[in-house]
């Protein structure tokens, strides 16, 4: 009796199911890690933006004491300023505004900071970031 040789081509169903299961497990591990890293990057960017805005605002306040070191900016014996900045998607600071006690918000793109959240940030459709923050911890001495 003659036997014919069958060539084995392709994968069995069991082999394909094992590969799909392995890929599913790896995806289930990788996606949460990736999302966590994205959140860390976003928080780091927000912190960097707030620090940059604070530095520029403090420099502006100290360079023009006649304007910013007046009784208008005092609350309970402490100076309180609110800085609003627009930062482009590429990281360039486009504008910065300083108001007393945060009582005026430049436009609807900005979120007024509150006692609970001293820094806020909002991103528009173009990728511009609108940073608002209170500056209350600046110690100013005469002389």
Number of C-alpha atoms within 10 A of each C-alpha: 3 4 5 6 6 6 6 7 6 8 8 9 8 9 11 12 11 11 10 12 12 12 12 12 10 11 12 11 11 11 11 11 11 11 11 11 12 12 11 12 12 12 12 12 13 18 14 12 22 21 13 14 24 20 12 15 22 16 11 16 17 13 11 10 11 9 12 20 16 11 11 14 18 16 13 6 8 14 21 21 27 25 26 30 26 24 20 17 13 9 13 10 18 11 12 18 15 23 18 19 18 21 10 11 18 16 8 7 16 19 18 23 20 13 7 6 11 14 20 18 21 15 16 11 6 8 13 19 24 22 25 31 26 24 19 15 10 12 7 11 5 3 3
